[in-house]
Amino acid sequence: MPEKKIMGLVGIAEKAGKTASGGFLAEQAIKAGKAYLLIIADDSSAGTKKKLNDLCTSKGCPALYFSNKQDLAHAIGKEERSCVAILDRGLAEAISQAAERLSGKQGE
């Protein structure tokens, strides 16, 4: 259930115009301090993961590794995406909380 909630919240963020999807746009949003959370697809390349994670660390933007490129893109109604930056604080917090609940259930 939390997986669907996360994808639903990502879809809401997209409909509200509060996302930056794909490496280039997400990087720009993080560098500009507009991103509150970066969701990185688990099946992204190691180089992409490292580059985005390093950028998030340097700019203080939390990163969440979740799902895969195809499902992430489907949630926002676009072609395959390696990452989606969430540009709304409330939605970013809701997604983070849902991810924490999901990781808690996986650890049981």
C-alpha positions as CSV (number, residue, x, y, z in Angstrom):
1,M,0.0,0.0,0.0
2,P,2.7,2.6,0.8
3,E,4.2,2.0,-2.7
4,K,0.9,3.0,-4.3
5,K,0.7,6.0,-1.9
6,I,4.2,7.2,-2.9
7,M,3.4,6.9,-6.6
8,G,0.0,8.6,-6.1
9,L,1.8,11.5,-4.3
10,V,4.3,11.8,-7.1
11,G,1.4,12.0,-9.6
12,I,-0.3,14.7,-7.5
13,A,3.0,16.7,-7.5
14,E,3.2,16.4,-11.2
15,K,-0.4,17.5,-11.8
16,A,0.3,20.5,-9.5
17,G,3.4,21.5,-11.5
18,K,5.7,20.7,-8.5
19,T,8.1,18.3,-10.2
20,A,11.3,18.4,-12.2
21,S,11.8,15.1,-14.0
22,G,14.9,13.7,-15.6
23,G,18.5,14.3,-14.8
24,F,19.0,17.7,-16.3
25,L,15.8,19.4,-14.9
26,A,16.2,17.7,-11.5
27,E,19.8,18.9,-11.3
28,Q,18.8,22.4,-12.1
29,A,16.1,22.4,-9.4
30,I,18.5,21.0,-6.8
31,K,21.2,23.6,-7.7
32,A,18.6,26.4,-7.5
33,G,17.5,25.2,-4.0
34,K,13.9,24.5,-5.3
35,A,13.9,20.7,-4.7
36,Y,12.8,19.3,-1.3
37,L,13.3,15.7,-2.3
38,L,14.8,13.8,-5.1
39,I,13.4,10.3,-6.0
40,I,16.0,8.2,-7.8
41,A,14.9,5.0,-9.6
42,D,16.6,1.9,-8.2
43,D,17.5,0.8,-11.7
44,S,19.4,3.9,-12.6
45,S,23.0,3.4,-13.5
46,A,25.6,3.5,-10.8
47,G,27.1,6.7,-12.3
48,T,23.8,8.5,-12.4
49,K,23.0,7.4,-8.8
50,K,26.5,8.7,-7.6
51,K,26.2,12.0,-9.5
52,L,22.7,12.7,-8.2
53,N,23.5,11.5,-4.6
54,D,26.7,13.7,-4.5
55,L,24.7,16.7,-5.7
56,C,21.9,16.1,-3.1
57,T,24.5,15.7,-0.4
58,S,26.3,19.0,-1.3
59,K,23.0,20.9,-1.6
60,G,21.2,19.4,1.4
61,C,18.4,17.8,-0.6
62,P,17.2,14.4,0.7
63,A,17.4,11.6,-1.8
64,L,15.1,8.6,-1.9
65,Y,15.9,5.4,-3.9
66,F,12.6,3.9,-5.0
67,S,10.9,1.8,-7.7
68,N,12.2,1.8,-11.3
69,K,12.4,4.2,-14.2
70,Q,9.4,2.9,-15.9
71,D,7.1,3.0,-12.9
72,L,8.4,6.4,-11.9
73,A,7.7,7.8,-15.4
74,H,4.2,6.2,-15.4
75,A,3.4,8.0,-12.1
76,I,4.1,11.4,-13.8
77,G,2.7,10.4,-17.2
78,K,6.0,10.7,-19.1
79,E,8.6,8.6,-20.8
80,E,11.1,6.6,-18.8
81,R,12.8,8.8,-16.1
82,S,15.7,8.1,-13.8
83,C,14.7,10.7,-11.2
84,V,12.0,13.1,-10.2
85,A,12.6,16.2,-8.0
86,I,9.7,17.2,-5.8
87,L,9.4,21.0,-5.6
88,D,6.7,21.2,-2.8
89,R,7.8,20.9,0.8
90,G,4.5,19.3,2.0
91,L,4.4,16.7,-0.7
92,A,8.1,15.9,-0.2
93,E,7.4,15.3,3.5
94,A,4.4,13.1,2.8
95,I,6.4,11.0,0.3
96,S,9.3,10.7,2.8
97,Q,6.9,9.6,5.6
98,A,5.3,7.0,3.3
99,A,8.8,5.7,2.4
100,E,9.7,5.4,6.1
101,R,6.5,3.4,6.7
102,L,7.4,1.2,3.7
103,S,11.0,0.6,4.9
104,G,9.6,-0.2,8.4
105,K,7.3,-2.9,6.9
106,Q,10.1,-4.4,4.9
107,G,12.3,-4.8,8.0
108,E,9.6,-6.8,9.8
